[in-house]
Amino acid sequence: MRQWTVDAFASAPFRGNPACVLEPFAAWPDAGWMQALAAENNQAETAFLLSTDDPARFGLRWFTPALEVPLCGHATLASAHVLFAELGLAAEAITFETKSGPLVVSRQDDGYAMDFPADPPWRTAIPDGLAAALGVEPLEVWAGAYLVAILKDEATVRGLRPDIAAIEAISGEATRGRGNLAVAALADGGAAYDVVDRFFGPGSGIPEDPTTGSAHCILAPLYAQKLERPTIRFHQAYPGRGGDIGTELKGERVILSGRAVTVLDGRLRVKS
């Protein structure tokens, strides 16, 4: 069967976040097999699709090299890109049935728009050990599915060299447990984006993720509140790559927008 590698939230190859996407299955493979393939691929996520009687509706599951996760933005975008651009799906929108409920991805100009659940965070105390793990003192810490540390400026976000092992031990009030941390700051004046951020996910088996859609389900409502407007432009500043995510808060949902580029089209020679 075919497998694609897609750079998501990217306008050119080797930017954004790579995800592997398998062509749709008629029935879910064994979960252990899916986990083994995700470990073999060793990308932040491998996405598995399930065909349904509706040609514009698919089951979708995501696996990191270490575990199955309940929500992943960039691999959802990559999956939609494969269905639209590689397999020629003619629909204007795709609905994915997932562990986070139905997720709709639609065509948008030269990219895609994804309708995801918003995860508004709450202000929380700075967890013990977080400042030492980051090497800087956060201005604020917020908690949703992941922790979010607000830093003083863009240079601080870009210059971080955190202790990943120490981050893995920190949970605070994050609802998805320990070891998942976003850091963010307002962009420098004149930048093409409003907020710069990074995401460290050793608790999910990912030391640092290049571009993280699920983290922006938290960051979007946080910065919509801070900047007093629903639409925010984010740049995730993973060293050497970087990805761009547009967000629009719509009540309890957030629209994540971005582009995607196929970089590899291969054939898998092992059976599920």
Secondary structure as GFF3:
##gff-version 3
##sequence-region A 1 272
A	DSSP	beta_strand	2	8	.	.	.	ID=ss1
A	DSSP	beta_strand	17	22	.	.	.	ID=ss2
A	DSSP	alpha_helix	31	41	.	.	.	ID=ss3
A	DSSP	beta_strand	45	51	.	.	.	ID=ss4
A	DSSP	beta_strand	57	63	.	.	.	ID=ss5
A	DSSP	beta_strand	68	69	.	.	.	ID=ss6
A	DSSP	alpha_helix	73	81	.	.	.	ID=ss7
A	DSSP	pi_helix	82	86	.	.	.	ID=ss8
A	DSSP	beta_strand	93	98	.	.	.	ID=ss9
A	DSSP	beta_strand	101	108	.	.	.	ID=ss10
A	DSSP	beta_strand	111	117	.	.	.	ID=ss11
A	DSSP	beta_strand	122	124	.	.	.	ID=ss12
A	DSSP	alpha_helix	130	134	.	.	.	ID=ss13
A	DSSP	beta_strand	140	143	.	.	.	ID=ss14
A	DSSP	beta_strand	147	150	.	.	.	ID=ss15
A	DSSP	alpha_helix	154	159	.	.	.	ID=ss16
A	DSSP	alpha_helix	164	168	.	.	.	ID=ss17
A	DSSP	beta_strand	181	186	.	.	.	ID=ss18
A	DSSP	beta_strand	195	201	.	.	.	ID=ss19
A	DSSP	three_ten_helix	202	204	.	.	.	ID=ss20
A	DSSP	beta_strand	206	209	.	.	.	ID=ss21
A	DSSP	alpha_helix	213	227	.	.	.	ID=ss22
A	DSSP	beta_strand	231	236	.	.	.	ID=ss23
A	DSSP	beta_strand	243	250	.	.	.	ID=ss24
A	DSSP	beta_strand	253	258	.	.	.	ID=ss25
A	DSSP	beta_strand	260	267	.	.	.	ID=ss26
###
